[in-house]
């Protein structure tokens, strides 16, 4: 849960042209993605004892692969976090009248400070508090909006029927940039597996757990709880969108090309002052949570990268100093990116997922090769990754009609195909020194069957619930 979700998901549903409840299809693949994460990828990562998940790639494949994937991750993650800071700065500027530069400076400096002092523990505790604030904030906005409209019956009858469509059956996202079912299911599956298992900002939370059992519980809880929260985002967006469509004065406040302003202007115009303060705290805290997580993960990855090249701090105290300096460095770079993020998509939540989709498929391909493919080689893996990434960047630049959610699946398949084909054509290379063995305790088959059946049933349930909303 982040500031971008709080602000931009309702804007996509309630105000963006061509938006609506299609955003719910983003959640359809989450439960199934958690199965691959918890049973295939996370066990070897956890038992390897690594801090940076990219250290695992060095031990399974080679140093150059680790450096290539790590560098790509750090650049994309810093850019994506910069988009988040950019969006939050615009909102604070609009609502509080604070100049844009001062807004993003304040967000960045405060967040870097508690990341600087607290590390991953501060991030985890802050996330828990901020999640409660965000959910409460959404409930306040939804209840207030429905009250202003005149009740549930008036609200539901006033919603534009086009915005109630959840599943887009008429497009596949191949020649038109639409949120169709196929790319949302297949691309979404790859995106979420890679996000939760191969993105350091998320994987560090799982790797800090006490046991693999705790990780599985965390992932199952995530699979079950994401959809209700997303549904809350969406219904809130519909309600505020009804107010915007029926109130020209309110609609005039929102820049025509910036639907992301819908939520903050609703808070400012329609809620009591005390509630406004609470919700601004929720937005700010969620933004700082995302930034602090990114800063901590980036500094951890950089330290491990330096160690792989033989650059070590002499003692723990100096390593702590280095970690804090790197946190400052990455925080400054994220701040720089936020100044030049620009317009990538109609809403910020689309922009940040679009940036990630260029990388997530190829990165997942490399991790699957590291875990499952015995004939892996450094050269074949690196070429496979670069092939998948470069093809996605080509699609971004020259094929705008191809929906960006497809990039996740395409990048994965190209990376796997090229890497496996090249490794079969070459002699088997010895693994890097310090290779992590994948001898792990087997999970009881009954547990695997039970969890798989449960999450599959839950997937079907959320699809049926979503489709029933269209016909309600």
C-alpha beads as a LAMMPS data file, in Angstrom:
LAMMPS data file: protein, C-alpha beads

472 atoms
471 bonds

1 atom types
1 bond types

-500.0 500.0 xlo xhi
-500.0 500.0 ylo yhi
-500.0 500.0 zlo zhi

Masses

1 110.0

Atoms # bond

1 1 1 0.000 0.000 0.000
2 1 1 1.451 3.334 -1.021
3 1 1 0.652 6.978 -1.557
4 1 1 0.359 6.259 -5.272
5 1 1 -2.359 3.655 -4.656
6 1 1 -4.205 5.960 -2.256
7 1 1 -4.174 8.861 -4.704
8 1 1 -4.013 7.389 -8.175
9 1 1 -6.079 4.175 -8.090
10 1 1 -9.308 6.075 -7.245
11 1 1 -8.413 8.635 -9.933
12 1 1 -8.048 5.877 -12.545
13 1 1 -11.408 4.395 -11.586
14 1 1 -13.401 7.584 -11.109
15 1 1 -12.022 10.141 -13.554
16 1 1 -9.466 8.831 -16.054
17 1 1 -10.816 8.570 -19.586
18 1 1 -11.177 4.882 -20.394
19 1 1 -10.691 3.949 -16.748
20 1 1 -13.172 2.436 -14.312
21 1 1 -13.311 -0.889 -12.508
22 1 1 -10.968 -2.441 -15.076
23 1 1 -8.326 -1.785 -12.429
24 1 1 -9.680 -4.758 -10.465
25 1 1 -8.275 -7.105 -13.125
26 1 1 -4.830 -6.043 -11.903
27 1 1 -5.504 -8.240 -8.844
28 1 1 -6.730 -11.387 -10.599
29 1 1 -3.290 -13.000 -10.875
30 1 1 -2.015 -12.142 -7.375
31 1 1 -3.050 -15.357 -5.519
32 1 1 -1.585 -17.620 -8.220
33 1 1 1.612 -15.549 -8.341
34 1 1 2.069 -16.082 -4.593
35 1 1 2.201 -19.856 -5.174
36 1 1 5.278 -19.589 -7.401
37 1 1 6.902 -17.139 -4.993
38 1 1 6.394 -19.222 -1.839
39 1 1 7.141 -22.689 -3.225
40 1 1 9.752 -22.111 -5.958
41 1 1 11.677 -18.863 -5.566
42 1 1 11.624 -17.812 -1.918
43 1 1 12.882 -21.070 -0.292
44 1 1 16.322 -21.098 -1.999
45 1 1 16.644 -17.332 -1.556
46 1 1 15.881 -17.539 2.159
47 1 1 18.139 -20.518 2.869
48 1 1 21.052 -18.951 1.002
49 1 1 21.337 -16.391 3.807
50 1 1 21.885 -13.468 1.429
51 1 1 21.096 -9.848 2.293
52 1 1 20.949 -8.666 -1.288
53 1 1 18.952 -11.066 -3.453
54 1 1 21.397 -10.294 -6.256
55 1 1 24.178 -11.899 -4.228
56 1 1 22.257 -15.121 -4.857
57 1 1 22.721 -14.617 -8.606
58 1 1 26.479 -14.270 -8.193
59 1 1 26.634 -17.501 -6.213
60 1 1 24.469 -19.406 -8.675
61 1 1 25.638 -17.892 -11.968
62 1 1 28.447 -15.337 -11.786
63 1 1 29.571 -11.883 -10.736
64 1 1 28.836 -10.160 -14.041
65 1 1 25.230 -11.423 -13.990
66 1 1 24.798 -10.176 -10.450
67 1 1 26.194 -6.752 -11.362
68 1 1 24.079 -6.477 -14.537
69 1 1 20.785 -7.323 -12.823
70 1 1 21.619 -5.300 -9.730
71 1 1 22.495 -2.177 -11.702
72 1 1 19.319 -2.449 -13.783
73 1 1 17.226 -2.885 -10.658
74 1 1 18.784 0.066 -8.883
75 1 1 18.234 2.438 -11.803
76 1 1 14.630 1.367 -12.410
77 1 1 13.763 1.338 -8.701
78 1 1 15.257 4.794 -8.147
79 1 1 13.356 6.115 -11.178
80 1 1 10.096 4.525 -10.035
81 1 1 10.505 5.952 -6.553
82 1 1 11.229 9.331 -8.098
83 1 1 7.848 9.132 -9.849
84 1 1 6.214 8.540 -6.471
85 1 1 7.962 11.548 -4.917
86 1 1 7.042 13.643 -7.959
87 1 1 3.351 12.758 -7.605
88 1 1 3.299 13.440 -3.886
89 1 1 5.039 16.770 -4.379
90 1 1 2.410 17.876 -6.884
91 1 1 -0.366 16.970 -4.475
92 1 1 1.159 18.837 -1.537
93 1 1 1.710 21.826 -3.812
94 1 1 -1.953 21.788 -4.876
95 1 1 -3.511 21.172 -1.465
96 1 1 -1.243 23.113 0.887
97 1 1 0.122 25.701 -1.511
98 1 1 3.701 24.678 -0.706
99 1 1 6.033 25.158 -3.705
100 1 1 6.792 21.924 -5.553
101 1 1 10.534 21.909 -4.830
102 1 1 10.017 22.525 -1.123
103 1 1 7.405 19.758 -0.996
104 1 1 9.614 17.049 -2.434
105 1 1 12.603 18.240 -0.388
106 1 1 10.601 17.914 2.825
107 1 1 9.320 14.439 1.929
108 1 1 12.771 13.217 0.944
109 1 1 14.720 14.627 3.890
110 1 1 12.325 13.404 6.593
111 1 1 12.143 9.919 5.102
112 1 1 15.878 9.598 4.588
113 1 1 16.344 10.588 8.232
114 1 1 14.324 7.736 9.715
115 1 1 15.703 5.282 7.141
116 1 1 19.160 6.603 8.065
117 1 1 18.535 5.872 11.760
118 1 1 16.294 2.839 11.761
119 1 1 17.028 0.536 8.819
120 1 1 14.633 -2.220 7.795
121 1 1 13.002 -2.468 11.244
122 1 1 11.903 1.159 10.986
123 1 1 10.496 0.431 7.525
124 1 1 8.467 -2.603 8.678
125 1 1 6.996 -0.859 11.737
126 1 1 6.237 2.286 9.740
127 1 1 4.476 0.200 7.075
128 1 1 2.153 -1.365 9.650
129 1 1 1.107 2.003 11.098
130 1 1 0.680 3.616 7.695
131 1 1 -1.437 0.751 6.366
132 1 1 -3.971 1.374 9.143
133 1 1 -3.977 5.113 8.390
134 1 1 -4.553 4.535 4.682
135 1 1 -7.443 2.100 5.176
136 1 1 -9.089 4.443 7.685
137 1 1 -8.563 7.354 5.299
138 1 1 -10.195 5.471 2.438
139 1 1 -13.180 4.560 4.592
140 1 1 -13.624 8.190 5.653
141 1 1 -13.514 9.349 2.022
142 1 1 -15.949 6.662 0.852
143 1 1 -18.499 7.262 3.614
144 1 1 -18.282 11.031 3.157
145 1 1 -18.689 10.775 -0.622
146 1 1 -21.729 8.492 -0.401
147 1 1 -23.306 10.809 2.188
148 1 1 -22.729 13.821 -0.092
149 1 1 -24.268 11.989 -3.058
150 1 1 -27.394 11.130 -1.091
151 1 1 -27.007 7.491 -0.121
152 1 1 -26.034 4.143 -1.606
153 1 1 -28.973 3.857 -3.988
154 1 1 -28.405 7.315 -5.456
155 1 1 -24.673 6.645 -5.695
156 1 1 -25.043 3.377 -7.582
157 1 1 -27.664 4.735 -9.965
158 1 1 -25.456 7.760 -10.735
159 1 1 -22.335 5.828 -11.736
160 1 1 -21.465 5.883 -15.436
161 1 1 -22.203 2.296 -16.628
162 1 1 -18.992 2.302 -18.687
163 1 1 -16.978 2.639 -15.470
164 1 1 -18.612 -0.469 -14.017
165 1 1 -17.104 -2.715 -16.690
166 1 1 -14.450 -4.879 -15.040
167 1 1 -13.406 -7.337 -17.744
168 1 1 -12.528 -6.054 -21.216
169 1 1 -13.326 -8.946 -23.560
170 1 1 -13.082 -7.178 -26.921
171 1 1 -9.336 -6.449 -26.907
172 1 1 -6.188 -8.441 -26.227
173 1 1 -3.931 -5.421 -25.802
174 1 1 -1.881 -6.374 -28.869
175 1 1 -2.821 -3.543 -31.204
176 1 1 -4.526 -1.169 -28.797
177 1 1 -3.415 0.027 -25.388
178 1 1 -6.323 -1.344 -23.342
179 1 1 -6.654 -3.010 -19.933
180 1 1 -7.843 -6.279 -21.456
181 1 1 -8.210 -9.542 -19.518
182 1 1 -5.411 -11.533 -21.194
183 1 1 -2.519 -9.107 -20.593
184 1 1 -3.785 -8.386 -17.076
185 1 1 -3.809 -12.108 -16.215
186 1 1 -0.625 -13.292 -17.925
187 1 1 1.363 -10.091 -17.635
188 1 1 0.051 -9.522 -14.121
189 1 1 1.152 -13.000 -13.035
190 1 1 4.732 -12.360 -14.166
191 1 1 4.750 -8.835 -12.733
192 1 1 3.640 -9.942 -9.265
193 1 1 5.960 -12.957 -9.072
194 1 1 8.904 -10.756 -9.984
195 1 1 7.780 -7.903 -7.729
196 1 1 7.438 -10.018 -4.585
197 1 1 10.393 -12.359 -5.156
198 1 1 12.928 -10.527 -7.341
199 1 1 12.539 -6.897 -6.267
200 1 1 14.871 -6.106 -3.378
201 1 1 12.464 -3.555 -1.868
202 1 1 9.852 -6.302 -1.375
203 1 1 12.060 -9.372 -0.955
204 1 1 13.958 -7.757 1.942
205 1 1 10.740 -7.843 3.985
206 1 1 10.346 -11.588 3.426
207 1 1 14.022 -12.351 3.979
208 1 1 13.895 -10.603 7.369
209 1 1 11.267 -13.119 8.597
210 1 1 12.168 -15.680 11.270
211 1 1 11.361 -18.731 9.151
212 1 1 10.065 -19.932 5.802
213 1 1 6.801 -20.743 7.519
214 1 1 6.407 -17.091 8.456
215 1 1 7.153 -16.097 4.858
216 1 1 4.423 -18.405 3.577
217 1 1 1.936 -16.952 6.057
218 1 1 2.901 -13.450 4.960
219 1 1 2.439 -14.273 1.277
220 1 1 -0.897 -16.038 1.822
221 1 1 -2.147 -13.075 3.858
222 1 1 -1.031 -10.753 1.082
223 1 1 -2.883 -12.842 -1.508
224 1 1 -6.086 -12.725 0.543
225 1 1 -6.015 -9.085 1.651
226 1 1 -4.937 -7.236 -1.483
227 1 1 -8.234 -7.622 -3.318
228 1 1 -10.515 -6.234 -0.557
229 1 1 -8.260 -3.189 -0.174
230 1 1 -8.136 -2.647 -3.944
231 1 1 -11.925 -2.970 -4.102
232 1 1 -12.123 -0.260 -1.432
233 1 1 -9.883 1.983 -3.569
234 1 1 -12.092 1.383 -6.584
235 1 1 -15.471 1.981 -4.924
236 1 1 -14.072 5.160 -3.352
237 1 1 -12.930 6.299 -6.793
238 1 1 -16.378 5.645 -8.264
239 1 1 -18.078 7.660 -5.519
240 1 1 -15.776 10.677 -5.837
241 1 1 -16.031 10.417 -9.626
242 1 1 -19.824 10.767 -9.344
243 1 1 -19.358 13.950 -7.303
244 1 1 -16.936 15.311 -9.912
245 1 1 -19.317 14.574 -12.790
246 1 1 -22.224 16.302 -11.012
247 1 1 -20.325 19.307 -9.640
248 1 1 -18.740 21.503 -12.296
249 1 1 -17.034 23.720 -9.701
250 1 1 -15.248 20.735 -8.163
251 1 1 -14.384 19.281 -11.571
252 1 1 -12.897 22.634 -12.639
253 1 1 -10.352 22.404 -9.809
254 1 1 -8.837 19.262 -11.329
255 1 1 -6.477 19.838 -14.278
256 1 1 -7.883 18.117 -17.352
257 1 1 -4.754 16.043 -17.923
258 1 1 -4.121 15.327 -14.208
259 1 1 -6.844 13.037 -12.797
260 1 1 -4.505 12.262 -9.884
261 1 1 -5.600 15.560 -8.308
262 1 1 -9.141 14.215 -7.768
263 1 1 -8.507 12.630 -4.371
264 1 1 -6.562 15.466 -2.700
265 1 1 -8.991 18.141 -3.938
266 1 1 -11.923 16.078 -2.643
267 1 1 -10.236 15.895 0.750
268 1 1 -9.575 19.639 0.729
269 1 1 -13.031 20.709 -0.466
270 1 1 -15.425 18.349 1.285
271 1 1 -13.915 17.066 4.532
272 1 1 -13.574 18.784 7.949
273 1 1 -10.223 20.348 8.831
274 1 1 -9.286 17.699 11.393
275 1 1 -9.982 14.919 8.928
276 1 1 -8.013 16.769 6.242
277 1 1 -4.995 16.769 8.527
278 1 1 -5.360 13.060 9.243
279 1 1 -5.632 12.138 5.573
280 1 1 -2.698 14.317 4.569
281 1 1 -0.707 12.498 7.242
282 1 1 -1.849 9.212 5.677
283 1 1 -0.737 10.318 2.203
284 1 1 2.584 11.651 3.472
285 1 1 3.296 8.612 5.618
286 1 1 2.499 6.221 2.775
287 1 1 4.800 8.163 0.461
288 1 1 7.578 8.128 3.036
289 1 1 7.081 4.390 3.564
290 1 1 7.706 3.726 -0.126
291 1 1 10.710 6.032 -0.196
292 1 1 12.253 4.607 2.980
293 1 1 11.864 1.053 1.704
294 1 1 13.552 2.001 -1.567
295 1 1 16.415 3.830 0.157
296 1 1 17.124 0.920 2.514
297 1 1 17.003 -1.710 -0.217
298 1 1 19.171 0.301 -2.604
299 1 1 21.823 0.945 0.043
300 1 1 21.808 -2.755 1.031
301 1 1 22.226 -3.826 -2.596
302 1 1 25.055 -1.346 -3.171
303 1 1 26.976 -2.513 -0.093
304 1 1 26.743 -6.128 -1.192
305 1 1 27.799 -5.154 -4.720
306 1 1 30.870 -3.399 -3.324
307 1 1 31.727 -6.477 -1.262
308 1 1 31.556 -8.664 -4.361
309 1 1 34.317 -6.515 -5.855
310 1 1 36.437 -6.814 -2.717
311 1 1 35.591 -3.396 -1.263
312 1 1 34.937 -3.957 2.448
313 1 1 34.561 -1.717 5.467
314 1 1 37.199 -2.503 8.103
315 1 1 34.686 -3.016 10.906
316 1 1 30.960 -2.933 11.647
317 1 1 30.998 0.709 12.705
318 1 1 32.481 1.821 9.396
319 1 1 30.065 -0.390 7.483
320 1 1 27.192 1.322 9.305
321 1 1 28.619 4.709 8.342
322 1 1 28.915 3.540 4.724
323 1 1 25.301 2.314 4.742
324 1 1 24.094 5.683 5.989
325 1 1 26.128 7.568 3.420
326 1 1 24.705 5.366 0.670
327 1 1 21.196 6.039 1.996
328 1 1 21.883 9.748 1.611
329 1 1 23.309 9.212 -1.882
330 1 1 20.344 7.177 -3.113
331 1 1 17.897 9.552 -1.480
332 1 1 19.506 12.426 -3.346
333 1 1 19.388 10.547 -6.656
334 1 1 15.704 9.707 -6.167
335 1 1 15.069 13.370 -5.453
336 1 1 16.862 14.249 -8.705
337 1 1 14.750 11.754 -10.690
338 1 1 11.573 13.188 -9.166
339 1 1 12.374 16.579 -10.673
340 1 1 12.497 15.128 -14.193
341 1 1 9.906 12.330 -14.087
342 1 1 7.535 14.115 -16.483
343 1 1 4.431 12.576 -17.964
344 1 1 4.690 8.864 -18.669
345 1 1 1.028 7.852 -18.443
346 1 1 -2.372 9.353 -17.727
347 1 1 -2.077 8.480 -14.033
348 1 1 0.895 7.972 -11.771
349 1 1 -0.131 4.439 -10.815
350 1 1 0.033 3.458 -14.492
351 1 1 3.391 5.182 -14.915
352 1 1 5.129 3.362 -12.079
353 1 1 3.813 -0.026 -13.217
354 1 1 4.810 0.729 -16.798
355 1 1 8.392 1.453 -15.732
356 1 1 8.522 -1.778 -13.735
357 1 1 7.036 -3.846 -16.562
358 1 1 10.034 -3.137 -18.773
359 1 1 12.313 -4.925 -16.278
360 1 1 10.307 -7.424 -14.236
361 1 1 9.943 -10.136 -16.884
362 1 1 13.655 -10.347 -17.809
363 1 1 14.696 -10.262 -14.136
364 1 1 12.316 -13.104 -13.257
365 1 1 13.751 -15.083 -16.160
366 1 1 17.263 -14.772 -14.717
367 1 1 16.160 -15.931 -11.255
368 1 1 14.312 -18.929 -12.705
369 1 1 17.425 -19.877 -14.666
370 1 1 19.531 -19.557 -11.504
371 1 1 17.185 -21.853 -9.587
372 1 1 15.944 -24.370 -12.163
373 1 1 18.353 -24.600 -15.127
374 1 1 21.425 -26.772 -14.481
375 1 1 23.223 -25.918 -17.734
376 1 1 23.184 -22.197 -17.084
377 1 1 26.220 -20.157 -18.125
378 1 1 27.188 -16.588 -17.391
379 1 1 27.293 -15.473 -21.027
380 1 1 24.028 -17.106 -22.102
381 1 1 22.159 -15.704 -19.089
382 1 1 23.484 -12.188 -19.614
383 1 1 22.614 -12.216 -23.319
384 1 1 19.155 -13.583 -22.534
385 1 1 18.492 -10.830 -19.997
386 1 1 19.697 -8.053 -22.296
387 1 1 17.621 -9.466 -25.160
388 1 1 14.428 -9.393 -23.091
389 1 1 15.116 -5.932 -21.678
390 1 1 16.090 -4.369 -25.011
391 1 1 13.024 -5.819 -26.737
392 1 1 10.773 -4.294 -24.068
393 1 1 12.477 -0.924 -24.458
394 1 1 11.943 -1.196 -28.226
395 1 1 8.226 -1.849 -27.660
396 1 1 8.048 1.175 -25.353
397 1 1 9.651 3.480 -27.892
398 1 1 8.305 2.171 -31.201
399 1 1 5.204 0.026 -30.513
400 1 1 2.874 2.160 -28.358
401 1 1 -0.139 0.086 -29.400
402 1 1 1.163 -2.977 -27.544
403 1 1 -0.214 -2.784 -24.006
404 1 1 2.674 -2.522 -21.544
405 1 1 1.416 -5.353 -19.320
406 1 1 2.432 -7.738 -22.121
407 1 1 6.050 -6.613 -21.670
408 1 1 6.266 -8.684 -18.475
409 1 1 5.439 -11.959 -20.212
410 1 1 7.363 -11.154 -23.395
411 1 1 10.481 -10.170 -21.445
412 1 1 10.312 -13.388 -19.424
413 1 1 9.843 -15.673 -22.438
414 1 1 12.563 -13.985 -24.512
415 1 1 15.046 -14.127 -21.628
416 1 1 14.371 -17.815 -20.961
417 1 1 14.386 -18.801 -24.633
418 1 1 17.621 -17.014 -25.530
419 1 1 19.457 -18.051 -22.350
420 1 1 18.451 -21.715 -22.550
421 1 1 19.136 -21.961 -26.305
422 1 1 22.598 -20.418 -25.995
423 1 1 23.493 -22.596 -23.009
424 1 1 22.549 -25.716 -24.987
425 1 1 24.783 -24.602 -27.853
426 1 1 27.787 -23.997 -25.612
427 1 1 29.834 -26.190 -23.356
428 1 1 28.715 -26.365 -19.780
429 1 1 30.662 -23.820 -17.726
430 1 1 31.632 -24.401 -14.080
431 1 1 29.530 -22.536 -11.560
432 1 1 30.939 -19.524 -9.742
433 1 1 32.769 -20.081 -6.473
434 1 1 30.619 -20.157 -3.381
435 1 1 27.648 -21.638 -5.229
436 1 1 24.515 -21.981 -3.120
437 1 1 23.221 -25.532 -3.044
438 1 1 19.484 -25.890 -3.474
439 1 1 19.048 -28.872 -1.179
440 1 1 16.046 -27.791 0.830
441 1 1 13.560 -29.475 3.127
442 1 1 10.541 -30.551 1.152
443 1 1 7.215 -28.993 1.980
444 1 1 4.575 -31.636 2.821
445 1 1 2.590 -32.376 -0.365
446 1 1 -0.678 -32.045 1.528
447 1 1 0.257 -28.483 2.490
448 1 1 1.128 -27.589 -1.112
449 1 1 -2.143 -29.065 -2.380
450 1 1 -4.176 -27.308 0.315
451 1 1 -2.626 -23.874 -0.270
452 1 1 -2.771 -24.242 -4.060
453 1 1 -6.425 -25.279 -3.989
454 1 1 -7.296 -22.499 -1.555
455 1 1 -5.624 -19.720 -3.528
456 1 1 -6.997 -21.042 -6.831
457 1 1 -10.498 -21.022 -5.349
458 1 1 -9.907 -17.504 -4.049
459 1 1 -8.802 -16.401 -7.532
460 1 1 -12.047 -17.708 -9.014
461 1 1 -13.974 -15.998 -6.212
462 1 1 -12.509 -12.549 -6.827
463 1 1 -13.138 -12.899 -10.567
464 1 1 -16.774 -13.830 -9.920
465 1 1 -17.190 -10.976 -7.429
466 1 1 -15.699 -8.520 -9.918
467 1 1 -17.878 -9.672 -12.803
468 1 1 -20.983 -9.611 -10.589
469 1 1 -20.362 -5.914 -9.884
470 1 1 -20.821 -5.219 -13.612
471 1 1 -24.212 -6.902 -13.581
472 1 1 -25.425 -5.623 -10.219

Bonds

1 1 1 2
2 1 2 3
3 1 3 4
4 1 4 5
5 1 5 6
6 1 6 7
7 1 7 8
8 1 8 9
9 1 9 10
10 1 10 11
11 1 11 12
12 1 12 13
13 1 13 14
14 1 14 15
15 1 15 16
16 1 16 17
17 1 17 18
18 1 18 19
19 1 19 20
20 1 20 21
21 1 21 22
22 1 22 23
23 1 23 24
24 1 24 25
25 1 25 26
26 1 26 27
27 1 27 28
28 1 28 29
29 1 29 30
30 1 30 31
31 1 31 32
32 1 32 33
33 1 33 34
34 1 34 35
35 1 35 36
36 1 36 37
37 1 37 38
38 1 38 39
39 1 39 40
40 1 40 41
41 1 41 42
42 1 42 43
43 1 43 44
44 1 44 45
45 1 45 46
46 1 46 47
47 1 47 48
48 1 48 49
49 1 49 50
50 1 50 51
51 1 51 52
52 1 52 53
53 1 53 54
54 1 54 55
55 1 55 56
56 1 56 57
57 1 57 58
58 1 58 59
59 1 59 60
60 1 60 61
61 1 61 62
62 1 62 63
63 1 63 64
64 1 64 65
65 1 65 66
66 1 66 67
67 1 67 68
68 1 68 69
69 1 69 70
70 1 70 71
71 1 71 72
72 1 72 73
73 1 73 74
74 1 74 75
75 1 75 76
76 1 76 77
77 1 77 78
78 1 78 79
79 1 79 80
80 1 80 81
81 1 81 82
82 1 82 83
83 1 83 84
84 1 84 85
85 1 85 86
86 1 86 87
87 1 87 88
88 1 88 89
89 1 89 90
90 1 90 91
91 1 91 92
92 1 92 93
93 1 93 94
94 1 94 95
95 1 95 96
96 1 96 97
97 1 97 98
98 1 98 99
99 1 99 100
100 1 100 101
101 1 101 102
102 1 102 103
103 1 103 104
104 1 104 105
105 1 105 106
106 1 106 107
107 1 107 108
108 1 108 109
109 1 109 110
110 1 110 111
111 1 111 112
112 1 112 113
113 1 113 114
114 1 114 115
115 1 115 116
116 1 116 117
117 1 117 118
118 1 118 119
119 1 119 120
120 1 120 121
121 1 121 122
122 1 122 123
123 1 123 124
124 1 124 125
125 1 125 126
126 1 126 127
127 1 127 128
128 1 128 129
129 1 129 130
130 1 130 131
131 1 131 132
132 1 132 133
133 1 133 134
134 1 134 135
135 1 135 136
136 1 136 137
137 1 137 138
138 1 138 139
139 1 139 140
140 1 140 141
141 1 141 142
142 1 142 143
143 1 143 144
144 1 144 145
145 1 145 146
146 1 146 147
147 1 147 148
148 1 148 149
149 1 149 150
150 1 150 151
151 1 151 152
152 1 152 153
153 1 153 154
154 1 154 155
155 1 155 156
156 1 156 157
157 1 157 158
158 1 158 159
159 1 159 160
160 1 160 161
161 1 161 162
162 1 162 163
163 1 163 164
164 1 164 165
165 1 165 166
166 1 166 167
167 1 167 168
168 1 168 169
169 1 169 170
170 1 170 171
171 1 171 172
172 1 172 173
173 1 173 174
174 1 174 175
175 1 175 176
176 1 176 177
177 1 177 178
178 1 178 179
179 1 179 180
180 1 180 181
181 1 181 182
182 1 182 183
183 1 183 184
184 1 184 185
185 1 185 186
186 1 186 187
187 1 187 188
188 1 188 189
189 1 189 190
190 1 190 191
191 1 191 192
192 1 192 193
193 1 193 194
194 1 194 195
195 1 195 196
196 1 196 197
197 1 197 198
198 1 198 199
199 1 199 200
200 1 200 201
201 1 201 202
202 1 202 203
203 1 203 204
204 1 204 205
205 1 205 206
206 1 206 207
207 1 207 208
208 1 208 209
209 1 209 210
210 1 210 211
211 1 211 212
212 1 212 213
213 1 213 214
214 1 214 215
215 1 215 216
216 1 216 217
217 1 217 218
218 1 218 219
219 1 219 220
220 1 220 221
221 1 221 222
222 1 222 223
223 1 223 224
224 1 224 225
225 1 225 226
226 1 226 227
227 1 227 228
228 1 228 229
229 1 229 230
230 1 230 231
231 1 231 232
232 1 232 233
233 1 233 234
234 1 234 235
235 1 235 236
236 1 236 237
237 1 237 238
238 1 238 239
239 1 239 240
240 1 240 241
241 1 241 242
242 1 242 243
243 1 243 244
244 1 244 245
245 1 245 246
246 1 246 247
247 1 247 248
248 1 248 249
249 1 249 250
250 1 250 251
251 1 251 252
252 1 252 253
253 1 253 254
254 1 254 255
255 1 255 256
256 1 256 257
257 1 257 258
258 1 258 259
259 1 259 260
260 1 260 261
261 1 261 262
262 1 262 263
263 1 263 264
264 1 264 265
265 1 265 266
266 1 266 267
267 1 267 268
268 1 268 269
269 1 269 270
270 1 270 271
271 1 271 272
272 1 272 273
273 1 273 274
274 1 274 275
275 1 275 276
276 1 276 277
277 1 277 278
278 1 278 279
279 1 279 280
280 1 280 281
281 1 281 282
282 1 282 283
283 1 283 284
284 1 284 285
285 1 285 286
286 1 286 287
287 1 287 288
288 1 288 289
289 1 289 290
290 1 290 291
291 1 291 292
292 1 292 293
293 1 293 294
294 1 294 295
295 1 295 296
296 1 296 297
297 1 297 298
298 1 298 299
299 1 299 300
300 1 300 301
301 1 301 302
302 1 302 303
303 1 303 304
304 1 304 305
305 1 305 306
306 1 306 307
307 1 307 308
308 1 308 309
309 1 309 310
310 1 310 311
311 1 311 312
312 1 312 313
313 1 313 314
314 1 314 315
315 1 315 316
316 1 316 317
317 1 317 318
318 1 318 319
319 1 319 320
320 1 320 321
321 1 321 322
322 1 322 323
323 1 323 324
324 1 324 325
325 1 325 326
326 1 326 327
327 1 327 328
328 1 328 329
329 1 329 330
330 1 330 331
331 1 331 332
332 1 332 333
333 1 333 334
334 1 334 335
335 1 335 336
336 1 336 337
337 1 337 338
338 1 338 339
339 1 339 340
340 1 340 341
341 1 341 342
342 1 342 343
343 1 343 344
344 1 344 345
345 1 345 346
346 1 346 347
347 1 347 348
348 1 348 349
349 1 349 350
350 1 350 351
351 1 351 352
352 1 352 353
353 1 353 354
354 1 354 355
355 1 355 356
356 1 356 357
357 1 357 358
358 1 358 359
359 1 359 360
360 1 360 361
361 1 361 362
362 1 362 363
363 1 363 364
364 1 364 365
365 1 365 366
366 1 366 367
367 1 367 368
368 1 368 369
369 1 369 370
370 1 370 371
371 1 371 372
372 1 372 373
373 1 373 374
374 1 374 375
375 1 375 376
376 1 376 377
377 1 377 378
378 1 378 379
379 1 379 380
380 1 380 381
381 1 381 382
382 1 382 383
383 1 383 384
384 1 384 385
385 1 385 386
386 1 386 387
387 1 387 388
388 1 388 389
389 1 389 390
390 1 390 391
391 1 391 392
392 1 392 393
393 1 393 394
394 1 394 395
395 1 395 396
396 1 396 397
397 1 397 398
398 1 398 399
399 1 399 400
400 1 400 401
401 1 401 402
402 1 402 403
403 1 403 404
404 1 404 405
405 1 405 406
406 1 406 407
407 1 407 408
408 1 408 409
409 1 409 410
410 1 410 411
411 1 411 412
412 1 412 413
413 1 413 414
414 1 414 415
415 1 415 416
416 1 416 417
417 1 417 418
418 1 418 419
419 1 419 420
420 1 420 421
421 1 421 422
422 1 422 423
423 1 423 424
424 1 424 425
425 1 425 426
426 1 426 427
427 1 427 428
428 1 428 429
429 1 429 430
430 1 430 431
431 1 431 432
432 1 432 433
433 1 433 434
434 1 434 435
435 1 435 436
436 1 436 437
437 1 437 438
438 1 438 439
439 1 439 440
440 1 440 441
441 1 441 442
442 1 442 443
443 1 443 444
444 1 444 445
445 1 445 446
446 1 446 447
447 1 447 448
448 1 448 449
449 1 449 450
450 1 450 451
451 1 451 452
452 1 452 453
453 1 453 454
454 1 454 455
455 1 455 456
456 1 456 457
457 1 457 458
458 1 458 459
459 1 459 460
460 1 460 461
461 1 461 462
462 1 462 463
463 1 463 464
464 1 464 465
465 1 465 466
466 1 466 467
467 1 467 468
468 1 468 469
469 1 469 470
470 1 470 471
471 1 471 472
